[in-house]
Amino acid sequence: MSQNIIKELTEIVGDKGILTGNDVSQRMDGWIGAPACKAIAIIRPASTEELSAVMKLCHQHDQSVTTHGGLTGLVGGGITRSTDIVVSLERMRNISHVDTQNRTLTTEAGVTLQAVQEAADDNGLFYPVDLGARGSATIGGNIATNAGGNRVLRYGMTRESILGLEAVLADGTIISSMSGVIKNNTGYNLPHLFIGSEGTLGIVTRAVLRLRPKLQGEATALVAVEKFEHLSRLLNMAEASLGGSLSSFEVMWDNFYSLVTGFERHSAPLPVGSPFYVIIETQGNSNELEQERLENVLGEALDLQLITDAVVTQSVSEREKVWAIRDDIEALFSLAPLHAFDISLPVTVMEEYLTTLQTELDQKWPDNRCIVFGHLGDGNLHIIIGQVSAEEKKQVEEIVYRNVHPYGGSISAEHGIGYEKKPYLQYSRSKEEIALMKLIKQAIDPKNLLNPGKMFD
Ligand SMILES: Cc1cc2nc3c(=O)[nH]c(=O)nc-3n(C[C@H](O)[C@H](O)[C@H](O)COP(=O)(O)OP(=O)(O)OC[C@H]3O[C@@H](n4cnc5c(N)ncnc54)[C@H](O)[C@@H]3O)c2cc1C
């Protein structure tokens, strides 16, 4: 049967639109460390209509499909089986329109996040979603995972930047909800159904993105903080004093800061030894104004002893050096074998959660290295547990995720569930919620063809 379907698929997408054999197995199913692609073929449609015809055929043949964007997802959402075909959006990379009056950008889903940011910038506007994998991650992937990143505090997750969307369903139906208006209360919000659905409900082909005015000024500071309780007071003070212009509040625990600044490629702007370090960034109309406002906040925080030390960057290169510390994920590989987590918790219980976690880890693996950093303004922690063998992955995961539940947190803040977190979904979602999710999946994709085995069984 698979040979028949390949012939028919080739007739739809042409020779350029299909890869088989070594061209498939030499590709990966995800980011660094992901397994090789096992699929029968990779289909690369050039348009929504081609994809619709592909899905109609797959539906007829009960053929399962996994969608690949930029393959930077971190929860195994792109993993394939030998019976799947892959749909890759790599030939759908056209930004069709930037509307400077209505501040919207219309794009195909295979366009990278960075290309969208640059197109907005070229037109004097700003696309606020930003994350380290911007050069490879696609808009389709961002939408499918509802990606977060560094500016959620001010602009929200990807969901908040999507005005309209087009998707192809498992049976080939094209759902085109490409409205460019912010207010559109006309029944169920269909674009939102696909945002964060991780390719299980439809394949996103196009979107209308909301752009923002480009801000001309920013100011960045790195501060040292002595006590955890001071972090949330400092955040509240910064939000109140800087109004809507606070754009980042990124916390690094001492173990993260000292590890990363220990590498020669960085110099430490503040001495190591403080329990916490925070990058605070504000964006507004002029550098001078933002700097003055930020310095006022820091002065007040020093008076109240909420911070013990601070450095405000004075140039673009100083700012980049501070962010390079926060973004140096590669430095963490020095702790291999390691396990990485992305969870969220109410700020009020974070410290207690981390103490419980460390106690349980120490009991089992006395030599473990538990490194913490994150988007504290969004309640989002990234936890790296190093020097614990790969074979013990399940046990580490169980400790991290089981403890999230009683504190009212989420086992996935921004990366999704995919394949990796599927066994733990019940720690963040009730039986009734999971049943409703399955009902929605059953209604839209009754043959379970789209990304089967991801999110839930
Ligand atoms: C260095 C690094 C930093 C990162 N930082 C962040 C961060 O700060 N915040 C954050 O949220 N994430 C982050 N990520 C994770 C990742 O970049 C995001 O999840 C991103 O949105 C994935 O986009 P992608 O195009 O690579 O999708 P892929 O990895 O290709 O796919 C991810 C999932 O979406 C599905 N999918 C892809 N395209 C489509 C489509 N067109 N239609 C339907 N389903 C689709 C796939 O089937 C899969 O389930 C980071 C990753 C790396 C490697």
PDBQT file of the ligand as one rigid body, heavy atoms in Angstrom, charges set to zero:
ROOT
HETATM    1  C1  LIG A 501      17.645  26.951  21.748  1.00  0.00    +0.000 C 
HETATM    2  C2  LIG A 501      16.150  26.835  21.916  1.00  0.00    +0.000 A 
HETATM    3  C3  LIG A 501      15.476  27.798  22.638  1.00  0.00    +0.000 A 
HETATM    4  C4  LIG A 501      14.085  27.696  22.794  1.00  0.00    +0.000 A 
HETATM    5  N1  LIG A 501      13.438  28.663  23.528  1.00  0.00    +0.000 NA
HETATM    6  C5  LIG A 501      12.113  28.586  23.668  1.00  0.00    +0.000 A 
HETATM    7  C6  LIG A 501      11.419  29.584  24.430  1.00  0.00    +0.000 A 
HETATM    8  O1  LIG A 501      12.006  30.491  25.005  1.00  0.00    +0.000 OA
HETATM    9  N2  LIG A 501      10.072  29.483  24.505  1.00  0.00    +0.000 N 
HETATM   10  C7  LIG A 501       9.374  28.476  23.890  1.00  0.00    +0.000 A 
HETATM   11  O2  LIG A 501       8.136  28.442  23.983  1.00  0.00    +0.000 OA
HETATM   12  N3  LIG A 501      10.010  27.506  23.180  1.00  0.00    +0.000 NA
HETATM   13  C8  LIG A 501      11.340  27.541  23.054  1.00  0.00    +0.000 A 
HETATM   14  N4  LIG A 501      11.989  26.568  22.337  1.00  0.00    +0.000 N 
HETATM   15  C9  LIG A 501      11.204  25.464  21.736  1.00  0.00    +0.000 C 
HETATM   16  C10 LIG A 501      10.850  25.658  20.248  1.00  0.00    +0.000 C 
HETATM   17  O3  LIG A 501      11.672  26.584  19.623  1.00  0.00    +0.000 OA
HETATM   18  C11 LIG A 501       9.391  26.082  20.078  1.00  0.00    +0.000 C 
HETATM   19  O4  LIG A 501       8.572  25.042  20.551  1.00  0.00    +0.000 OA
HETATM   20  C12 LIG A 501       8.986  26.383  18.613  1.00  0.00    +0.000 C 
HETATM   21  O5  LIG A 501       7.719  26.988  18.634  1.00  0.00    +0.000 OA
HETATM   22  C13 LIG A 501       8.925  25.159  17.705  1.00  0.00    +0.000 C 
HETATM   23  O6  LIG A 501       8.814  25.576  16.349  1.00  0.00    +0.000 OA
HETATM   24  P1  LIG A 501       9.306  24.618  15.155  1.00  0.00    +0.000 P 
HETATM   25  O7  LIG A 501       8.966  25.259  13.866  1.00  0.00    +0.000 OA
HETATM   26  O8  LIG A 501      10.730  24.267  15.357  1.00  0.00    +0.000 OA
HETATM   27  O9  LIG A 501       8.363  23.356  15.384  1.00  0.00    +0.000 OA
HETATM   28  P2  LIG A 501       8.722  21.811  15.317  1.00  0.00    +0.000 P 
HETATM   29  O10 LIG A 501       9.758  21.477  16.330  1.00  0.00    +0.000 OA
HETATM   30  O11 LIG A 501       8.985  21.396  13.935  1.00  0.00    +0.000 OA
HETATM   31  O12 LIG A 501       7.320  21.189  15.786  1.00  0.00    +0.000 OA
HETATM   32  C14 LIG A 501       6.859  21.372  17.092  1.00  0.00    +0.000 C 
HETATM   33  C15 LIG A 501       5.439  20.787  17.186  1.00  0.00    +0.000 C 
HETATM   34  O13 LIG A 501       4.544  21.550  16.380  1.00  0.00    +0.000 OA
HETATM   35  C16 LIG A 501       3.984  20.750  15.327  1.00  0.00    +0.000 C 
HETATM   36  N5  LIG A 501       3.982  21.594  14.132  1.00  0.00    +0.000 N 
HETATM   37  C17 LIG A 501       5.022  22.202  13.533  1.00  0.00    +0.000 A 
HETATM   38  N6  LIG A 501       4.610  22.943  12.502  1.00  0.00    +0.000 NA
HETATM   39  C18 LIG A 501       3.270  22.813  12.437  1.00  0.00    +0.000 A 
HETATM   40  C19 LIG A 501       2.250  23.328  11.571  1.00  0.00    +0.000 A 
HETATM   41  N7  LIG A 501       2.542  24.128  10.547  1.00  0.00    +0.000 N 
HETATM   42  N8  LIG A 501       0.974  22.962  11.802  1.00  0.00    +0.000 NA
HETATM   43  C20 LIG A 501       0.646  22.127  12.824  1.00  0.00    +0.000 A 
HETATM   44  N9  LIG A 501       1.565  21.605  13.645  1.00  0.00    +0.000 NA
HETATM   45  C21 LIG A 501       2.859  21.941  13.469  1.00  0.00    +0.000 A 
HETATM   46  C22 LIG A 501       4.871  19.528  15.234  1.00  0.00    +0.000 C 
HETATM   47  O14 LIG A 501       4.155  18.408  14.758  1.00  0.00    +0.000 OA
HETATM   48  C23 LIG A 501       5.324  19.357  16.670  1.00  0.00    +0.000 C 
HETATM   49  O15 LIG A 501       4.343  18.693  17.414  1.00  0.00    +0.000 OA
HETATM   50  C24 LIG A 501      13.379  26.618  22.202  1.00  0.00    +0.000 A 
HETATM   51  C25 LIG A 501      14.073  25.654  21.469  1.00  0.00    +0.000 A 
HETATM   52  C26 LIG A 501      15.444  25.735  21.325  1.00  0.00    +0.000 A 
HETATM   53  C27 LIG A 501      16.139  24.687  20.517  1.00  0.00    +0.000 C 
ENDROOT
TORSDOF 0
